[in-house]
């Protein structure tokens, strides 16, 4: 079992920044592909960003490319999402997720086996 705990959400004005963190349990964190997803009210959960296990390969959805940065610290069992230039449309519950059997970065939610409880990000206009 892998437990994921997100933190760092909150209320920010348009153009502001937030840094989300996701702490994972377990001794094999470096073997997980990690991702961030978000779900706005009344909408489906959508992919935001993902990072490979050890070589730092990343992938972003187009709408956050250049504004968000995903990173990880395998020694601390933690993945981060630095969010800059936030816009009202970024408002959502953000979830981190772990894929325990993917070799490469994966964008599909069905390939992630463990999920955090989510953290609310609200961007005011």
N, CA, C and O of each residue as an XYZ file, in Angstrom:
500
protein
N       0.824     -1.193      0.000
C       0.000      0.000      0.000
C       0.866      1.254      0.000
O       1.924      1.300      0.627
N       0.400      2.249     -0.704
C       1.078      3.540     -0.751
C       0.094      4.591     -0.257
O      -1.029      4.683     -0.753
N       0.512      5.364      0.698
C      -0.319      6.478      1.169
C       0.274      7.783      0.704
O       1.480      8.007      0.802
N      -0.592      8.648      0.192
C      -0.169      9.940     -0.341
C      -0.913     11.048      0.396
O      -2.131     10.986      0.561
N      -0.184     12.045      0.829
C      -0.784     13.154      1.563
C      -0.347     14.467      0.922
O       0.835     14.809      0.927
N      -1.320     15.199      0.369
C      -1.030     16.483     -0.263
C      -1.116     17.612      0.754
O      -1.805     17.506      1.768
N      -0.411     18.682      0.464
C      -0.492     19.893      1.260
C      -0.096     21.073      0.369
O       0.463     20.896     -0.713
N      -0.401     22.280      0.854
C       0.043     23.474      0.159
C      -1.026     24.213     -0.617
O      -0.759     25.270     -1.187
N      -2.234     23.670     -0.647
C      -3.297     24.382     -1.346
C      -3.735     25.613     -0.578
O      -3.310     25.840      0.555
N      -4.594     26.406     -1.211
C      -5.091     27.597     -0.541
C      -5.727     28.559     -1.518
O      -6.023     28.212     -2.661
N      -5.932     29.776     -1.044
C      -6.547     30.844     -1.832
C      -5.457     31.816     -2.267
O      -4.650     32.263     -1.451
N      -5.440     32.133     -3.535
C      -4.435     33.041     -4.071
C      -5.077     33.923     -5.135
O      -6.048     33.520     -5.775
N      -4.551     35.097     -5.321
C      -5.063     35.998     -6.347
C      -4.505     35.625     -7.721
O      -3.478     34.956     -7.832
N      -5.195     36.066     -8.741
C      -4.726     35.856    -10.113
C      -3.294     36.366    -10.262
O      -2.960     37.471     -9.834
N      -2.461     35.533    -10.879
C      -1.058     35.874    -11.054
C      -0.154     35.406     -9.938
O       1.069     35.508    -10.040
N      -0.743     34.895     -8.875
C       0.036     34.435     -7.732
C       0.598     33.051     -7.933
O       0.447     32.441     -8.992
N       1.254     32.565     -6.884
C       1.923     31.270     -6.934
C       1.563     30.434     -5.711
O       1.252     30.956     -4.640
N       1.614     29.135     -5.907
C       1.478     28.169     -4.816
C       2.405     27.001     -5.109
O       2.723     26.712     -6.263
N       2.830     26.338     -4.046
C       3.623     25.123     -4.200
C       2.928     23.991     -3.461
O       2.781     24.023     -2.239
N       2.510     23.003     -4.213
C       1.888     21.829     -3.625
C       2.954     20.778     -3.326
O       3.925     20.631     -4.068
N       2.759     20.062     -2.245
C       3.634     18.958     -1.884
C       2.793     17.701     -1.714
O       1.614     17.765     -1.366
N       3.416     16.566     -1.963
C       2.747     15.286     -1.772
C       3.762     14.327     -1.165
O       4.741     13.945     -1.805
N       3.507     13.953      0.070
C       4.402     13.035      0.776
C       3.873     11.617      0.652
O       2.687     11.359      0.856
N       4.773     10.704      0.314
C       4.385      9.312      0.099
C       4.987      8.399      1.153
O       6.109      8.604      1.617
N       4.218      7.394      1.515
C       4.745      6.373      2.420
C       5.457      5.304      1.600
O       5.360      5.279      0.373
N       6.162      4.436      2.284
C       6.780      3.316      1.592
C       8.249      3.538      1.311
O       8.753      4.660      1.364
N       8.918      2.454      1.015
C      10.366      2.487      0.826
C      10.777      2.494     -0.633
O      11.967      2.563     -0.943
N       9.811      2.423     -1.528
C      10.153      2.305     -2.942
C       9.614      3.475     -3.748
O       9.215      3.307     -4.900
N       9.602      4.646     -3.155
C       9.058      5.835     -3.824
C       9.735      6.068     -5.160
O       9.078      6.474     -6.119
N      11.016      5.824     -5.245
C      11.744      6.092     -6.480
C      11.332      5.162     -7.616
O      11.726      5.385     -8.760
N      10.563      4.146     -7.331
C      10.085      3.243     -8.375
C       8.707      3.629     -8.903
O       8.170      2.946     -9.775
N       8.128      4.715     -8.389
C       6.789      5.147     -8.806
C       6.898      6.300     -9.792
O       7.646      7.251     -9.565
N       6.160      6.216    -10.872
C       5.888      7.410    -11.663
C       4.848      8.214    -10.877
O       3.861      7.658    -10.395
N       5.073      9.503    -10.754
C       4.175     10.348     -9.974
C       3.476     11.363    -10.862
O       4.057     11.889    -11.812
N       2.227     11.624    -10.535
C       1.461     12.579    -11.322
C       0.618     13.485    -10.458
O       0.336     13.193     -9.296
N       0.226     14.587    -11.052
C      -0.747     15.506    -10.454
C      -1.942     15.597    -11.391
O      -1.789     15.708    -12.607
N      -3.126     15.547    -10.808
C      -4.381     15.708    -11.520
C      -5.188     16.788    -10.809
O      -4.891     17.145     -9.669
N      -6.196     17.300    -11.479
C      -7.083     18.264    -10.840
C      -8.511     18.051    -11.294
O      -8.779     17.556    -12.390
N      -9.424     18.443    -10.409
C     -10.840     18.304    -10.699
C     -11.561     19.570    -10.272
O     -11.612     19.908     -9.089
N     -12.115     20.259    -11.254
C     -12.911     21.451    -10.993
C     -14.343     21.040    -10.697
O     -14.760     19.948    -11.085
N     -15.112     21.897    -10.011
C     -16.493     21.549     -9.677
C     -17.303     21.191    -10.917
O     -17.321     21.936    -11.896
N     -17.969     20.049    -10.863
C     -18.830     19.625    -11.956
C     -18.105     19.103    -13.178
O     -18.717     18.865    -14.219
N     -16.787     18.925    -13.049
C     -16.014     18.470    -14.212
C     -15.254     17.193    -13.869
O     -15.127     16.812    -12.705
N     -14.756     16.549    -14.913
C     -13.987     15.327    -14.721
C     -12.586     15.643    -14.208
O     -12.063     16.742    -14.395
N     -12.005     14.652    -13.562
C     -10.619     14.786    -13.134
C      -9.706     14.747    -14.358
O      -9.862     13.896    -15.235
N      -8.753     15.676    -14.406
C      -7.902     15.802    -15.577
C      -6.420     15.789    -15.206
O      -6.028     16.216    -14.120
N      -5.626     15.298    -16.116
C      -4.187     15.256    -15.956
C      -3.598     16.667    -15.948
O      -4.024     17.537    -16.708
N      -2.610     16.874    -15.072
C      -1.908     18.153    -15.025
C      -0.432     17.973    -15.382
O       0.085     18.638    -16.280
N       0.237     17.068    -14.668
C       1.675     16.885    -14.881
C       2.097     15.538    -14.344
O       1.432     14.960    -13.484
N       3.216     15.038    -14.862
C       3.763     13.781    -14.372
C       5.275     13.817    -14.471
O       5.845     14.568    -15.263
N       5.915     12.992    -13.653
C       7.373     12.936    -13.630
C       7.818     11.484    -13.535
O       7.206     10.676    -12.837
N       8.874     11.172    -14.235
C       9.380      9.811    -14.252
C      10.031      9.450    -12.920
O      10.129     10.271    -12.008
N      10.471      8.196    -12.836
C      10.910      7.680    -11.555
C      12.208      8.289    -11.070
O      12.286      8.747     -9.930
N      13.239      8.302    -11.923
C      14.538      8.781    -11.454
C      15.256      9.723    -12.396
O      16.189     10.405    -11.971
N      14.858      9.791    -13.666
C      15.652     10.597    -14.604
C      15.034     11.959    -14.915
O      15.523     12.679    -15.785
N      13.961     12.312    -14.205
C      13.435     13.662    -14.291
C      12.662     13.999    -15.550
O      12.441     15.175    -15.839
N      12.252     13.005    -16.296
C      11.428     13.280    -17.475
C      10.052     13.742    -17.002
O       9.442     13.132    -16.124
N       9.576     14.833    -17.603
C       8.287     15.397    -17.193
C       7.363     15.575    -18.388
O       7.793     15.602    -19.541
N       6.081     15.695    -18.073
C       5.093     15.983    -19.104
C       3.992     16.820    -18.482
O       3.603     16.601    -17.335
N       3.491     17.787    -19.252
C       2.468     18.703    -18.756
C       1.311     18.778    -19.735
O       1.484     18.604    -20.941
N       0.132     19.039    -19.200
C      -0.958     19.369    -20.075
C      -0.701     20.757    -20.653
O      -0.043     21.586    -20.024
N      -1.216     21.003    -21.839
C      -0.880     22.239    -22.548
C      -1.213     23.503    -21.753
O      -0.483     24.491    -21.820
N      -2.296     23.471    -21.014
C      -2.766     24.693    -20.352
C      -1.861     25.145    -19.206
O      -1.964     26.289    -18.763
N      -0.982     24.277    -18.721
C      -0.105     24.667    -17.616
C       1.362     24.726    -18.041
O       2.219     25.144    -17.263
N       1.644     24.313    -19.261
C       3.024     24.316    -19.757
C       3.623     25.712    -19.623
O       3.023     26.697    -20.053
N       4.809     25.790    -19.024
C       5.470     27.074    -18.841
C       5.076     27.797    -17.571
O       5.739     28.760    -17.186
N       4.019     27.363    -16.910
C       3.595     27.996    -15.647
C       3.783     27.072    -14.446
O       4.089     27.535    -13.348
N       3.603     25.786    -14.648
C       3.717     24.800    -13.572
C       4.996     23.988    -13.768
O       5.437     23.753    -14.893
N       5.581     23.565    -12.642
C       6.756     22.704    -12.680
C       6.581     21.569    -11.678
O       6.355     21.801    -10.491
N       6.687     20.355    -12.169
C       6.647     19.193    -11.296
C       8.082     18.763    -11.003
O       8.942     18.783    -11.883
N       8.322     18.376     -9.759
C       9.646     17.894     -9.373
C       9.465     16.866     -8.259
O       8.380     16.715     -7.698
N      10.547     16.169     -7.955
C      10.464     15.170     -6.897
C      11.792     15.090     -6.162
O      12.856     15.380     -6.708
N      11.689     14.691     -4.921
C      12.862     14.449     -4.086
C      12.722     13.026     -3.559
O      11.993     12.780     -2.598
N      13.420     12.096     -4.192
C      13.258     10.697     -3.811
C      13.800     10.408     -2.411
O      13.359      9.464     -1.757
N      14.741     11.207     -1.957
C      15.257     11.011     -0.596
C      14.228     11.386      0.459
O      14.261     10.878      1.580
N      13.313     12.279      0.092
C      12.268     12.736      1.017
C      10.908     12.116      0.702
O       9.917     12.431      1.360
N      10.857     11.235     -0.300
C       9.586     10.603     -0.692
C       8.512     11.649     -0.979
O       7.365     11.501     -0.556
N       8.885     12.697     -1.692
C       7.973     13.812     -1.905
C       8.005     14.260     -3.366
O       9.058     14.307     -4.002
N       6.827     14.584     -3.871
C       6.704     15.194     -5.194
C       6.066     16.567     -5.010
O       5.229     16.770     -4.130
N       6.477     17.498     -5.854
C       6.032     18.890     -5.740
C       5.375     19.342     -7.030
O       5.619     18.793     -8.105
N       4.538     20.356     -6.895
C       4.000     21.042     -8.059
C       4.077     22.533     -7.777
O       3.292     23.077     -7.000
N       5.032     23.179     -8.418
C       5.159     24.638     -8.308
C       4.248     25.268     -9.340
O       4.373     25.001    -10.535
N       3.341     26.097     -8.884
C       2.349     26.707     -9.768
C       2.525     28.215     -9.754
O       2.350     28.859     -8.720
N       2.869     28.770    -10.894
C       3.061     30.213    -11.042
C       2.036     30.779    -12.006
O       1.400     30.043    -12.761
N       1.883     32.091    -11.973
C       0.948     32.782    -12.866
C      -0.419     32.122    -12.845
O      -1.007     31.844    -13.890
N      -0.911     31.879    -11.656
C      -2.184     31.174    -11.516
C      -3.342     32.003    -12.060
O      -3.371     33.228    -11.945
N      -4.281     31.300    -12.647
C      -5.457     31.899    -13.259
C      -6.719     31.318    -12.619
O      -6.673     30.221    -12.061
N      -7.831     32.024    -12.689
C      -9.071     31.482    -12.104
C      -9.419     30.090    -12.624
O      -9.989     29.280    -11.892
N      -9.084     29.809    -13.865
C      -9.404     28.484    -14.423
C      -8.542     27.371    -13.843
O      -8.785     26.197    -14.121
N      -7.544     27.719    -13.045
C      -6.748     26.718    -12.343
C      -7.427     26.270    -11.043
O      -6.964     25.336    -10.389
N      -8.501     26.926    -10.681
C      -9.222     26.561     -9.465
C      -9.743     25.132     -9.563
O     -10.454     24.781    -10.505
N      -9.381     24.316     -8.583
C      -9.754     22.902     -8.586
C      -9.232     22.245     -7.321
O      -8.467     22.837     -6.560
N      -9.659     21.024     -7.117
C      -9.013     20.162     -6.132
C      -7.883     19.440     -6.853
O      -8.088     18.820     -7.897
N      -6.701     19.531     -6.287
C      -5.524     18.924     -6.896
C      -5.176     17.632     -6.159
O      -5.120     17.596     -4.929
N      -4.944     16.571     -6.937
C      -4.627     15.256     -6.397
C      -3.257     14.808     -6.893
O      -2.924     14.990     -8.064
N      -2.475     14.230     -6.012
C      -1.287     13.542     -6.483
C      -1.597     12.061     -6.578
O      -2.488     11.553     -5.897
N      -0.853     11.379     -7.427
C      -1.117      9.978     -7.693
C       0.186      9.255     -7.990
O       1.145      9.840     -8.494
N       0.197      7.986     -7.669
C       1.374      7.146     -7.892
C       1.026      5.985     -8.810
O       0.021      5.297     -8.631
N       1.885      5.794     -9.791
C       1.756      4.638    -10.671
C       2.886      3.681    -10.342
O       4.063      3.998    -10.519
N       2.511      2.507     -9.860
C       3.532      1.607     -9.326
C       4.064      0.619    -10.343
O       5.017     -0.105    -10.054
N       3.467      0.571    -11.536
C       4.002     -0.375    -12.511
C       4.284      0.246    -13.874
O       4.585     -0.465    -14.832
N       4.189      1.578    -13.963
C       4.540      2.230    -15.218
C       6.049      2.433    -15.285
O       6.689      2.774    -14.290
N       6.594      2.222    -16.449
C       8.021      2.460    -16.644
C       8.247      3.903    -17.086
O       9.199      4.561    -16.665
N       7.346      4.375    -17.944
C       7.477      5.716    -18.487
C       6.408      6.638    -17.903
O       5.442      6.183    -17.289
N       6.599      7.937    -18.106
C       5.601      8.918    -17.688
C       4.269      8.581    -18.346
O       4.216      8.303    -19.544
N       3.215      8.607    -17.579
C       1.905      8.255    -18.088
C       0.891      9.336    -17.751
O       0.928      9.918    -16.667
N      -0.022      9.604    -18.694
C      -0.986     10.679    -18.537
C      -2.371     10.176    -18.130
O      -3.227     10.961    -17.723
N      -2.583      8.888    -18.241
C      -3.918      8.347    -18.036
C      -4.170      8.030    -16.574
O      -3.366      7.367    -15.919
N      -5.301      8.512    -16.072
C      -5.636      8.299    -14.664
C      -5.763      6.817    -14.325
O      -5.502      6.420    -13.189
N      -6.152      6.011    -15.276
C      -6.368      4.589    -14.986
C      -5.056      3.859    -14.718
O      -5.061      2.751    -14.182
N      -3.946      4.465    -15.083
C      -2.647      3.827    -14.839
C      -2.072      4.186    -13.471
O      -1.022      3.672    -13.086
N      -2.749      5.058    -12.740
C      -2.308      5.438    -11.400
C      -3.126      4.649    -10.375
O      -4.357      4.642    -10.412
N      -2.420      3.991     -9.469
C      -3.077      3.058     -8.575
C      -3.373      3.634     -7.194
O      -4.239      3.132     -6.477
N      -2.659      4.678     -6.832
C      -2.832      5.264     -5.508
C      -3.024      6.764     -5.642
O      -2.390      7.427     -6.463
N      -3.921      7.278     -4.805
C      -4.310      8.689     -4.880
C      -4.312      9.309     -3.491
O      -4.617      8.657     -2.493
N      -3.961     10.594     -3.462
C      -4.101     11.339     -2.227
C      -5.530     11.806     -2.032
O      -6.405     11.535     -2.854
N      -5.754     12.511     -0.933
C      -7.107     12.954     -0.603
C      -7.472     14.263     -1.300
O      -8.640     14.649     -1.325
N      -6.491     14.933     -1.855
C      -6.742     16.167     -2.582
C      -6.521     17.400     -1.732
O      -6.688     17.368     -0.513
N      -6.144     18.484     -2.383
C      -5.977     19.777     -1.726
C      -6.592     20.847     -2.619
O      -6.373     20.866     -3.830
N      -7.365     21.738     -2.003
C      -8.105     22.750     -2.752
C      -7.198     23.911     -3.126
O      -6.469     24.446     -2.291
N      -7.258     24.286     -4.386
C      -6.591     25.491     -4.878
C      -7.670     26.402     -5.443
O      -8.422     26.010     -6.336
N      -7.742     27.612     -4.920
C      -8.721     28.585     -5.378
C      -7.999     29.855     -5.812
O      -7.239     30.449     -5.047
N      -8.251     30.256     -7.050
C      -7.619     31.455     -7.597
C      -8.707     32.498     -7.804
O      -9.633     32.298     -8.590
N      -8.586     33.602     -7.098
C      -9.592     34.651     -7.192
C      -9.229     35.643     -8.289
O      -8.056     35.929     -8.532
N     -10.260     36.156     -8.942
C     -10.029     37.112    -10.046
C     -10.028     38.536     -9.537
O      -9.849     39.471    -10.317
